[in-house]
Every structure is written in C-alpha cells, then in structure tokens.
C-alpha cells in the first residue's frame, strides 16, 4: 500500500537543531527521573520535576501562557528565588533539552559546588573561545556581543549591561540569548547571569550538536522544515518496497525449457566412494 500525503514516515533530520519540536518531551525529563528526582503535575497539565533537596527543578509548561515551554533552575535554598535559570521555547527540539538535563543530573549528583556558582557572573569566555576555534564568527556590532555558527543557523548573543537578578529569574530579560534557525523559523534558549560556566558550556554544546533527530512526518510537514535541514527516510515506503520487489522479480534467473525437460543435465556428478581396493563409482 503506497504512502498517502497524510501517512507519516520516520525521517532522520540533520542537524537536529533544525528539526521541529517533538510533542513527546519525556526524553528531556527522564535523565532527572533516573537520578531520583520527583515528578508532579498540576491540574492544567504542566509537569514539574524536583530534586530531592528541592533546590533544583524543571518545569515543562505546555499550558503556560508565557514564551518558555521549559524552565530549569537551581539555587542554594529551596524557599528562595533560584540562583540561575535556563529556558527553552516551544519549538526547541527535546533532544537539546535532554542533553542539558543529563549534564545537570550528573552535576547535581556531585553536590552544590557542581551546579551552583560561587563567584561572579558567568563570562562564557572559555565557551566562546572554543566556538571561535570551531569556526564560529563574531557578528556585526549590535546591542549584543554576537557569535554565529559556520552555517549561520545559530546565533549566541551576550548582553553586557547591568541586569537585575529578579528580572532574569522571572524571564523578563537574560544574559545569554541563543537563536536557532532561519528567519521565521527561529527557536530560542536563554541562560541567566549566574549559570555555572561548565553548565553554560554544556548548554552551548547541546544546542550546536549536529547529530540527527528522528521524526515521524507527513509530506506537508517536510515542507515546513527549514530549507537548510536534510530529511532522509529511515526505511523505504511500501510503494518503494513494491517497486524493489518487482525489479528483483524481473531480474531473477529463471529455469530454461531444456533444463526442465532434462533435469539430470544440471545434476552434479556422482561422487566417488573410497574402499580398501581404491576409488569406485
């Protein structure tokens, strides 16, 4: 049965940062659950995952009216505002979020010094120097200090002016803004001032990872992918399978009429039998 336009197929989308968001965000939450964090949901359908000491948390907010779908934060006190916030919007591929939560879970397991910042704000110098070494370029002068990926699809902006901590934590502004995708198909991630340097580096690495993502898409969905993305079916369609089978059947060798009339003509010779007197037939 051939694929119809409304019948989805699995595609490998590369790079993954140009894949569409997947409706199932469980892959992004699972690393925290595996580390012993607690899962809860509110009545509208938002999901919350909280560390055992309540000092680090993830919120998945499909029913929230703001621009962020994912909010991840941590602080030294469960009953005080968080020290840092990372957010991702609705179009973020969940594989990106999953990479970051995997690193957060590992850092949390090593104690507060591994996931909280003890000194001044994150400068991102080491991360940005590595991006430049990887072929990124600095963009033209803007209100931000901007770094752009080699394919020009990722733009990392650094805001160098004074920011109020409370404004950052509620999401009104951010120290780091990452834009991904071509105009009209951009998704966003943000990071606040006091995100530890090594977690910021993991965030940048997760976003820029060129590995493919896998999506079930209809033909119309392919039209909505950025033109810079490559979509490759992971398996042939039923129609393609039928064509392959038909072509194979046409090229397969067939028995000739003479062979069918004289079947002994194709039989191998009778093997020799060895006795004590020597070989016999």
Rosetta blueprint (number, residue, H / E / L):
1 X L
2 X L
3 X L
4 X L
5 X L
6 X L
7 X L
8 X L
9 X E
10 X E
11 X E
12 X E
13 X E
14 X E
15 X L
16 X H
17 X H
18 X H
19 X L
20 X L
21 X L
22 X L
23 X L
24 X L
25 X L
26 X H
27 X H
28 X H
29 X H
30 X H
31 X H
32 X H
33 X H
34 X H
35 X L
36 X L
37 X L
38 X E
39 X E
40 X E
41 X E
42 X L
43 X L
44 X L
45 X L
46 X L
47 X E
48 X E
49 X E
50 X E
51 X L
52 X L
53 X L
54 X L
55 X L
56 X E
57 X E
58 X E
59 X E
60 X E
61 X L
62 X L
63 X L
64 X L
65 X L
66 X L
67 X L
68 X E
69 X E
70 X E
71 X E
72 X E
73 X E
74 X E
75 X L
76 X L
77 X L
78 X L
79 X L
80 X L
81 X L
82 X L
83 X L
84 X E
85 X E
86 X E
87 X E
88 X E
89 X E
90 X L
91 X L
92 X L
93 X L
94 X H
95 X H
96 X H
97 X H
98 X H
99 X H
100 X H
101 X H
102 X H
103 X H
104 X H
105 X H
106 X H
107 X H
108 X H
109 X H
110 X L
111 X L
112 X H
113 X H
114 X H
115 X H
116 X L
117 X L
118 X L
119 X L
120 X L
121 X L
122 X L
123 X L
124 X L
125 X H
126 X H
127 X H
128 X H
129 X H
130 X H
131 X H
132 X H
133 X H
134 X L
135 X L
136 X L
137 X E
138 X E
139 X L
140 X L
141 X L
142 X L
143 X L
144 X L
145 X E
146 X E
147 X E
148 X E
149 X L
150 X L
151 X L
152 X L
153 X L
154 X E
155 X E
156 X E
157 X E
158 X E
159 X L
160 X L
161 X L
162 X L
163 X L
164 X L
165 X H
166 X H
167 X H
168 X H
169 X H
170 X L
171 X L
172 X L
173 X L
174 X L
175 X L
176 X E
177 X E
178 X E
179 X E
180 X E
181 X L
182 X L
183 X L
184 X L
185 X L
186 X L
187 X E
188 X E
189 X E
190 X E
191 X E
192 X L
193 X L
194 X L
195 X L
196 X L
197 X H
198 X H
199 X H
200 X H
201 X H
202 X H
203 X H
204 X H
205 X H
206 X H
207 X H
208 X H
209 X L
210 X L
211 X L
212 X L
213 X E
214 X E
215 X E
216 X E
217 X E
218 X L
219 X H
220 X H
221 X H
222 X H
223 X H
224 X L
225 X L
226 X L
227 X L
228 X L
229 X L
230 X E
231 X E
232 X E
233 X E
234 X L
235 X L
236 X L
237 X L
238 X H
239 X H
240 X H
241 X H
242 X H
243 X H
244 X H
245 X H
246 X H
247 X H
248 X H
249 X H
250 X H
251 X H
252 X L
253 X L
254 X L
255 X L
256 X L
257 X H
258 X H
259 X H
260 X H
261 X H
262 X L
263 X H
264 X H
265 X H
266 X H
267 X L
268 X L
269 X L
270 X L
271 X L
272 X L
273 X E
274 X E
275 X E
276 X L
277 X L
278 X E
279 X E
280 X E
281 X L
